[in-house]
Amino acid sequence: MKENTKNVLAVLSAAFMSFVGILTETSLNVTFPTMMKQFGVGLDIIQWTTTGYLLAIAIIMICSSYLNERFTARQLFIVACVGFMIGSVISAVAPNFPILLLSRLISALGAGLSTPLMFNLVTEVMPREKWGVYMGIAGLVVAMAPTLGPAFGGITTFYLNWRWIFGFVTIFAIIVFVAGLFVVGKYHEQTKNSFDWLSFIVLAIAFITLTLGVNQISNGFANPLMWILLIVTAILIWLFVRLSKKSSKKLLDLAVFKQKAFVYGALAYFLLQFNNIGISFVLPNYIQIVGKQTSLVGGLILLPGSIIAGLLNPYFGSLYDKKGAKLPLYLGGFLMAISCLLFAIFGLNLTVMMIIIIYGIMMLGHRMSFSNTLAEALKVEKGASRADATAVCQTSQQLAGSVGTTILAAIMSIWPKKGAASYALATAQGSQAAFYFTLLMALIILISYWKMFKAEYISVKISYNTRRMMKFSER
């Protein structure tokens, strides 16, 4: 397998399509206060433009392994671009919140298809010894979306109108679509496996009930509806596992979970995105409601540290290739934990400069570990299992963003002390509680890395001993 210019451009085309999908997701976080006033809804409702979008992406990504086998990369790329552009045009002219939400679900085709396509292309058409570099390059393009998203949303909303966000991304998507048609092709033979519709529907409903159940946290832990939805989710996941084991049709090969190292890597990957999307939701709202700043400031505060960290993404991939996984993963996880701790300690009195610096530290940790965690998790899977492993990781990543936004929004709404002097103080108290929760997630990430490396060591040792025994028996 050799790298060539056309293959590199194909990966970048899928990456740029993912870029515009994520750009709209993160740019809308800054516009929430404005949209809440325009549509007359609260934060718990308006956040569904992000939560619902991410949930739809997660449901689409469930199918990515099957779609990778059934259709060509070119076909998937075309559907992703067209779906995103149609949804974005409707979003730009949406007269009310329900239409806006529906159009966001249509747009989810873009990132839902293009992100796993991008990572599948890296593992399929690029040399194994350069996965880290190309994961880093692809990750740089995608990482720049949440980097630029809040600033893009804040500037557009401040000087024009939030609807122009969708106009601009539609134009960008058209350019990517036209360019991609010349470079994205067919890279392997297609197989016409039967699709496991029953398992897909069961898992999709499980994702929906999970998100709805988590969203009920804002009504208190004594809320019976929350527990009913979570119990239904557990039952549906159990049913999905049973169906997958018996079905001969294709959806996800659960054999990928037999590798313990992959399980721990996928968990860390999930929690990295949970913290990333969750905190990028909290901070713009914090600085506008608590800090009394404009949407422009709300967008720009996340920009400096994110740009620096994003530009270093290819270097972090190269570091993984040259030094191995432990250095970037442990150091990245540690930086994320430190930043969450600082946010929590100063949560009631964060200034603009404090947010810029601490968020910059968090982004360095996230970028250092995010793509490299995926590369390390996929390393233990072989052959066709990598497409299933990629589908699991990319689905969990989007679900993490959806659940992360929902949980942190719920914590912000229920945690403030009763009788808070103002809405601003209540928001600050809720944000501080949310930051402590992300600190807990960061510590679990570090534990997951330790468990992953331990599982890899045991696996290698068993494999070595098995080979020795086989050679001995041959004598």
C-alpha positions as CSV (number, residue, x, y, z in Angstrom):
1,M,0.0,0.0,0.0
2,K,1.6,3.3,-1.1
3,E,0.6,6.8,-0.4
4,N,-0.2,9.0,-3.4
5,T,-1.6,12.5,-4.0
6,K,-5.0,11.3,-5.1
7,N,-5.4,9.1,-2.0
8,V,-4.3,12.0,0.3
9,L,-6.9,14.3,-1.4
10,A,-9.6,11.7,-1.0
11,V,-9.0,11.5,2.7
12,L,-9.0,15.3,2.9
13,S,-12.2,15.5,1.0
14,A,-14.0,13.3,3.5
15,A,-12.3,15.2,6.3
16,F,-13.5,18.6,5.0
17,M,-17.0,17.2,4.7
18,S,-16.7,16.2,8.4
19,F,-15.3,19.7,9.1
20,V,-18.5,21.5,7.9
21,G,-20.7,19.0,9.8
22,I,-18.9,19.6,13.1
23,L,-18.5,23.4,12.4
24,T,-22.3,23.9,12.4
25,E,-22.6,21.7,15.6
26,T,-20.1,23.8,17.6
27,S,-21.0,27.2,16.1
28,L,-24.6,26.9,17.2
29,N,-23.6,26.6,20.9
30,V,-22.7,30.3,20.8
31,T,-26.0,31.3,19.3
32,F,-28.2,29.6,22.0
33,P,-29.0,32.7,24.0
34,T,-30.0,34.5,20.8
35,M,-32.1,31.6,19.5
36,M,-33.8,31.1,22.9
37,K,-35.2,34.6,22.7
38,Q,-36.2,34.3,19.0
39,F,-38.0,31.0,19.3
40,G,-39.2,31.5,22.9
41,V,-37.7,28.3,24.4
42,G,-35.4,27.5,27.2
43,L,-31.8,26.2,27.2
44,D,-33.0,22.6,27.8
45,I,-35.0,22.8,24.6
46,I,-32.7,24.7,22.3
47,Q,-29.8,22.4,23.1
48,W,-31.6,19.7,21.1
49,T,-30.3,21.4,17.9
50,T,-27.0,20.0,19.0
51,T,-28.1,17.0,21.0
52,G,-30.5,15.8,18.3
53,Y,-28.0,16.4,15.6
54,L,-25.3,14.4,17.4
55,L,-27.8,11.6,18.2
56,A,-28.8,11.3,14.5
57,I,-25.1,11.1,13.5
58,A,-24.6,8.4,16.1
59,I,-27.5,6.4,14.7
60,I,-26.2,6.8,11.1
61,M,-22.7,5.7,12.2
62,I,-24.1,2.4,13.5
63,C,-24.4,1.4,9.9
64,S,-21.0,2.6,8.8
65,S,-19.3,-0.8,8.7
66,Y,-22.1,-2.3,6.6
67,L,-22.2,0.8,4.3
68,N,-18.4,0.6,3.9
69,E,-18.8,-3.0,2.5
70,R,-22.0,-2.4,0.6
71,F,-21.2,0.9,-1.2
72,T,-18.2,2.6,-2.7
73,A,-16.5,5.5,-1.0
74,R,-17.6,7.7,-3.8
75,Q,-21.3,6.9,-3.3
76,L,-21.1,7.5,0.4
77,F,-19.3,10.8,-0.2
78,I,-22.0,12.0,-2.6
79,V,-24.9,11.1,-0.3
80,A,-23.1,12.8,2.7
81,C,-22.6,16.0,0.8
82,V,-26.1,16.2,-0.7
83,G,-27.8,15.4,2.6
84,F,-25.8,18.0,4.4
85,M,-26.5,20.7,1.8
86,I,-30.3,20.1,1.8
87,G,-30.5,20.2,5.6
88,S,-28.4,23.3,5.8
89,V,-30.6,25.2,3.2
90,I,-33.7,24.3,5.2
91,S,-32.0,25.4,8.5
92,A,-31.2,28.8,7.0
93,V,-34.9,29.5,6.3
94,A,-36.5,27.6,9.2
95,P,-39.5,29.6,10.5
96,N,-39.8,27.8,13.8
97,F,-37.9,25.5,16.2
98,P,-39.5,22.2,15.0
99,I,-38.5,22.8,11.4
100,L,-35.0,23.9,12.5
101,L,-34.6,20.6,14.5
102,L,-35.9,18.5,11.5
103,S,-33.4,20.2,9.1
104,R,-30.6,19.5,11.6
105,L,-31.4,15.8,11.5
106,I,-31.3,15.8,7.7
107,S,-27.9,17.6,7.8
108,A,-26.6,14.8,10.1
109,L,-26.1,12.7,7.0
110,G,-23.0,14.8,6.3
111,A,-20.9,14.1,9.3
112,G,-22.6,10.7,9.9
113,L,-21.3,9.3,6.7
114,S,-18.1,11.3,6.1
115,T,-16.4,10.9,9.4
116,P,-16.2,7.1,9.5
117,L,-15.4,7.2,5.7
118,M,-12.4,9.4,6.4
119,F,-11.0,7.0,9.0
120,N,-11.7,4.0,6.9
121,L,-9.8,5.6,4.0
122,V,-6.8,6.2,6.3
123,T,-6.6,2.5,7.4
124,E,-7.4,1.2,3.9
125,V,-5.3,3.3,1.5
126,M,-2.5,4.5,3.7
127,P,0.6,2.6,4.8
128,R,0.3,1.2,8.4
129,E,3.5,2.9,9.5
130,K,2.0,6.3,8.6
131,W,-1.4,5.9,10.2
132,G,-0.4,8.2,13.1
133,V,0.6,11.0,10.7
134,Y,-2.5,10.7,8.5
135,M,-4.8,10.3,11.5
136,G,-3.2,13.5,12.7
137,I,-3.7,15.3,9.4
138,A,-7.3,14.2,9.1
139,G,-7.8,14.9,12.8
140,L,-6.3,18.4,12.2
141,V,-9.0,19.2,9.6
142,V,-11.7,17.9,11.9
143,A,-10.2,19.5,15.0
144,M,-10.3,22.9,13.4
145,A,-14.1,22.7,13.2
146,P,-14.7,22.9,17.0
147,T,-11.8,25.3,17.1
148,L,-13.3,27.7,14.6
149,G,-17.0,26.8,15.3
150,P,-17.6,29.0,18.3
151,A,-15.7,32.0,16.8
152,F,-17.5,31.5,13.4
153,G,-20.9,31.3,15.1
154,G,-20.2,34.3,17.4
155,I,-18.9,36.6,14.6
156,T,-21.7,35.6,12.2
157,T,-24.4,36.1,14.9
158,F,-23.0,39.4,16.1
159,Y,-22.5,41.0,12.7
160,L,-25.2,39.3,10.6
161,N,-27.6,36.7,11.8
162,W,-27.4,33.1,13.0
163,R,-29.1,31.9,9.8
164,W,-26.1,33.0,7.8
165,I,-24.1,30.2,9.5
166,F,-26.0,27.7,7.3
167,G,-25.6,29.8,4.2
168,F,-21.9,30.0,4.5
169,V,-21.4,26.3,5.3
170,T,-23.6,25.3,2.3
171,I,-21.3,27.3,0.0
172,F,-18.3,25.5,1.6
173,A,-20.0,22.1,1.2
174,I,-20.6,22.7,-2.5
175,I,-16.9,23.4,-3.0
176,V,-15.9,20.3,-1.1
177,F,-18.5,18.2,-3.0
178,V,-17.2,19.4,-6.5
179,A,-13.6,18.8,-5.5
180,G,-14.2,15.4,-4.0
181,L,-15.9,14.1,-7.1
182,F,-12.5,14.1,-8.9
183,V,-10.6,12.2,-6.2
184,V,-12.8,9.9,-4.2
185,G,-13.2,6.6,-5.9
186,K,-13.7,2.9,-5.3
187,Y,-11.1,1.2,-3.2
188,H,-12.4,-2.3,-2.6
189,E,-14.9,-4.8,-3.9
190,Q,-18.4,-4.4,-2.6
191,T,-20.3,-7.2,-0.9
192,K,-24.1,-7.4,-0.9
193,N,-24.7,-8.6,2.6
194,S,-28.2,-8.5,4.1
195,F,-28.7,-5.6,6.5
196,D,-29.8,-6.5,10.0
197,W,-32.7,-4.0,10.2
198,L,-34.1,-5.4,13.4
199,S,-30.9,-5.0,15.3
200,F,-30.4,-1.5,13.8
201,I,-33.9,-0.4,14.9
202,V,-33.4,-1.8,18.4
203,L,-30.0,-0.1,18.9
204,A,-31.3,3.2,17.4
205,I,-34.3,3.2,19.8
206,A,-31.8,2.5,22.7
207,F,-29.8,5.6,21.8
208,I,-32.9,7.7,21.7
209,T,-34.2,6.4,25.0
210,L,-30.7,6.9,26.6
211,T,-30.6,10.5,25.4
212,L,-34.1,11.2,26.5
213,G,-33.5,9.5,29.9
214,V,-30.4,11.5,30.5
215,N,-32.2,14.6,29.5
216,Q,-34.7,14.0,32.3
217,I,-31.9,14.5,34.9
218,S,-32.9,18.2,34.8
219,N,-36.1,17.2,36.5
220,G,-34.3,15.6,39.4
221,F,-33.1,12.1,40.2
222,A,-36.5,11.2,41.8
223,N,-38.1,11.6,38.4
224,P,-39.6,8.1,37.6
225,L,-39.6,8.8,33.8
226,M,-35.8,9.1,33.8
227,W,-35.4,5.6,35.5
228,I,-38.0,4.1,33.2
229,L,-36.2,5.3,30.1
230,L,-32.8,4.2,31.4
231,I,-34.1,0.7,32.2
232,V,-35.7,0.5,28.7
233,T,-32.3,1.4,27.3
234,A,-30.6,-1.4,29.2
235,I,-33.2,-3.9,28.1
236,L,-32.8,-2.8,24.4
237,I,-29.0,-3.0,24.5
238,W,-29.3,-6.5,26.0
239,L,-31.8,-7.4,23.2
240,F,-29.4,-6.0,20.6
241,V,-26.5,-8.2,21.9
242,R,-28.8,-11.3,21.8
243,L,-30.0,-10.5,18.2
244,S,-26.5,-9.8,17.0
245,K,-25.2,-13.1,18.2
246,K,-28.0,-15.0,16.4
247,S,-28.3,-13.0,13.3
248,S,-26.4,-13.9,10.1
249,K,-27.1,-10.4,8.7
250,K,-24.6,-7.5,8.8
251,L,-24.7,-4.6,11.2
252,L,-21.8,-4.6,13.7
253,D,-19.5,-7.5,14.5
254,L,-19.5,-7.6,18.3
255,A,-16.3,-9.8,18.2
256,V,-14.4,-6.5,18.3
257,F,-15.2,-6.3,22.1
258,K,-13.3,-9.6,22.7
259,Q,-10.2,-7.4,22.7
260,K,-10.0,-5.9,26.2
261,A,-7.5,-3.3,25.0
262,F,-10.0,-2.1,22.4
263,V,-12.7,-1.8,25.0
264,Y,-10.6,0.4,27.2
265,G,-9.4,2.5,24.3
266,A,-13.0,3.0,23.0
267,L,-14.1,4.0,26.5
268,A,-11.3,6.6,26.7
269,Y,-12.2,7.8,23.2
270,F,-15.8,8.2,24.3
271,L,-15.0,10.2,27.4
272,L,-12.5,12.5,25.6
273,Q,-15.3,13.6,23.3
274,F,-17.8,13.8,26.2
275,N,-15.6,16.3,27.9
276,N,-14.6,18.2,24.7
277,I,-18.2,18.8,23.4
278,G,-19.6,19.2,26.9
279,I,-17.2,21.9,28.0
280,S,-17.4,23.7,24.6
281,F,-21.2,23.9,25.3
282,V,-20.8,25.2,28.9
283,L,-18.2,27.9,28.3
284,P,-19.8,30.1,25.7
285,N,-23.1,30.1,27.7
286,Y,-21.1,30.8,30.9
287,I,-19.3,33.8,29.5
288,Q,-22.5,35.3,28.1
289,I,-24.8,34.7,31.1
290,V,-22.3,35.0,34.0
291,G,-19.7,37.2,32.4
292,K,-22.3,39.4,30.6
293,Q,-20.2,39.3,27.4
294,T,-21.5,39.3,23.8
295,S,-21.9,36.3,21.5
296,L,-18.8,37.5,19.7
297,V,-16.7,37.2,22.9
298,G,-18.4,33.9,23.6
299,G,-17.1,32.5,20.4
300,L,-13.6,34.0,20.4
301,I,-12.6,32.9,23.9
302,L,-12.2,29.3,22.7
303,L,-10.2,30.2,19.6
304,P,-6.6,30.9,20.6
305,G,-5.8,27.7,22.5
306,S,-7.8,25.6,20.0
307,I,-5.9,26.9,17.0
308,I,-2.5,26.2,18.7
309,A,-3.5,22.7,19.8
310,G,-5.2,22.0,16.4
311,L,-2.1,23.0,14.4
312,L,0.0,20.6,16.6
313,N,-2.3,17.7,15.7
314,P,0.0,16.2,13.0
315,Y,3.0,16.5,15.3
316,F,1.1,14.6,18.0
317,G,0.4,11.9,15.4
318,S,4.1,11.8,14.5
319,L,4.9,11.6,18.2
320,Y,2.7,8.5,18.4
321,D,4.5,6.9,15.4
322,K,8.0,7.6,16.7
323,K,7.6,7.3,20.5
324,G,4.6,4.9,20.9
325,A,1.3,5.5,22.5
326,K,2.1,5.9,26.2
327,L,3.7,9.4,26.0
328,P,1.0,11.3,24.1
329,L,-1.9,9.4,25.8
330,Y,-0.8,9.7,29.4
331,L,0.4,13.3,29.0
332,G,-2.8,14.3,27.1
333,G,-5.0,12.7,29.7
334,F,-3.1,14.4,32.5
335,L,-3.4,17.9,30.8
336,M,-7.2,17.3,30.4
337,A,-7.5,16.4,34.1
338,I,-5.6,19.4,35.2
339,S,-7.7,21.8,33.1
340,C,-10.9,20.3,34.4
341,L,-9.6,20.7,37.9
342,L,-8.8,24.4,37.3
343,F,-12.2,25.0,35.8
344,A,-13.8,23.4,38.8
345,I,-11.8,25.4,41.4
346,F,-12.4,28.8,39.8
347,G,-15.8,27.9,38.4
348,L,-17.7,30.7,40.2
349,N,-15.3,33.5,39.1
350,L,-13.9,32.6,35.7
351,T,-12.7,35.6,33.7
352,V,-12.2,35.8,29.9
353,M,-8.4,35.4,30.2
354,M,-8.7,32.5,32.7
355,I,-11.0,30.6,30.3
356,I,-8.7,31.3,27.3
357,I,-5.6,29.8,29.2
358,I,-7.3,26.9,30.9
359,Y,-9.3,25.9,27.8
360,G,-6.0,26.1,25.8
361,I,-4.4,23.6,28.2
362,M,-7.5,21.3,27.8
363,M,-7.3,21.4,24.0
364,L,-3.6,20.5,24.1
365,G,-4.4,17.5,26.1
366,H,-7.4,16.6,24.0
367,R,-5.6,16.9,20.6
368,M,-2.6,15.0,22.0
369,S,-4.6,12.0,23.0
370,F,-7.8,12.0,20.8
371,S,-6.7,10.7,17.4
372,N,-3.9,8.7,19.0
373,T,-6.4,6.9,21.2
374,L,-8.3,5.8,18.1
375,A,-5.1,4.6,16.4
376,E,-4.1,2.6,19.4
377,A,-7.6,1.1,19.9
378,L,-7.7,0.1,16.2
379,K,-4.2,-1.4,16.3
380,V,-5.3,-4.5,18.2
381,E,-8.1,-5.3,15.6
382,K,-7.2,-7.2,12.4
383,G,-8.5,-7.1,8.8
384,A,-12.2,-6.5,8.3
385,S,-12.7,-6.0,12.1
386,R,-11.1,-2.6,11.8
387,A,-14.2,-1.2,10.0
388,D,-16.4,-2.5,12.8
389,A,-14.1,-1.1,15.4
390,T,-14.1,2.2,13.6
391,A,-17.9,2.2,13.5
392,V,-18.0,1.5,17.2
393,C,-15.6,4.3,18.0
394,Q,-17.2,6.9,15.7
395,T,-20.7,6.1,16.9
396,S,-19.6,6.3,20.5
397,Q,-17.9,9.6,19.8
398,Q,-21.1,11.2,18.5
399,L,-23.1,9.7,21.2
400,A,-20.6,11.1,23.7
401,G,-21.2,14.6,22.3
402,S,-25.0,14.2,22.5
403,V,-25.0,12.7,26.0
404,G,-22.2,15.1,27.2
405,T,-24.2,18.2,26.1
406,T,-27.4,16.8,27.7
407,I,-25.8,15.8,31.0
408,L,-23.9,19.0,31.5
409,A,-26.9,21.1,30.6
410,A,-28.9,19.1,33.1
411,I,-26.3,19.5,35.8
412,M,-26.2,23.3,35.1
413,S,-30.0,23.5,35.6
414,I,-30.4,21.3,38.8
415,W,-27.3,21.9,40.8
416,P,-27.5,25.6,41.7
417,K,-28.4,26.2,45.4
418,K,-32.0,27.2,46.0
419,G,-32.5,30.9,46.4
420,A,-29.5,31.9,44.2
421,A,-29.4,35.7,44.1
422,S,-29.6,35.8,40.3
423,Y,-29.8,33.6,37.1
424,A,-26.1,34.5,36.5
425,L,-25.1,33.1,40.0
426,A,-27.2,30.0,39.4
427,T,-25.5,29.4,36.1
428,A,-22.0,29.8,37.7
429,Q,-22.9,27.3,40.4
430,G,-24.3,24.8,37.8
431,S,-21.2,25.3,35.6
432,Q,-18.9,24.6,38.6
433,A,-20.7,21.3,39.3
434,A,-20.5,20.4,35.6
435,F,-16.7,21.0,35.7
436,Y,-16.3,18.7,38.7
437,F,-18.1,16.1,36.7
438,T,-15.8,16.4,33.8
439,L,-12.8,16.1,36.2
440,L,-14.2,12.7,37.2
441,M,-14.4,11.7,33.5
442,A,-10.8,12.8,33.0
443,L,-9.6,10.6,35.8
444,I,-11.5,7.6,34.3
445,I,-9.8,8.3,31.0
446,L,-6.4,7.9,32.7
447,I,-7.5,4.7,34.3
448,S,-8.7,3.4,31.0
449,Y,-5.3,4.1,29.4
450,W,-3.6,2.1,32.2
451,K,-6.0,-0.8,31.7
452,M,-5.6,-0.7,27.9
453,F,-1.8,-0.8,28.0
454,K,-1.9,-3.6,30.6
455,A,-4.3,-5.6,28.4
456,E,-2.0,-5.1,25.4
457,Y,1.0,-6.3,27.4
458,I,-0.9,-9.5,28.5
459,S,-2.1,-10.1,24.9
460,V,1.5,-9.8,23.5
461,K,2.9,-12.1,26.3
462,I,0.2,-14.8,25.6
463,S,0.9,-14.6,21.9
464,Y,4.6,-14.9,22.5
465,N,4.2,-17.9,24.8
466,T,1.8,-19.6,22.3
467,R,4.4,-19.2,19.5
468,R,7.1,-20.7,21.7
469,M,5.0,-23.7,22.6
470,M,4.1,-24.3,19.0
471,K,7.8,-24.3,18.0
472,F,8.6,-26.6,20.9
473,S,5.9,-29.0,19.9
474,E,7.1,-29.0,16.3
475,R,10.5,-30.3,17.5
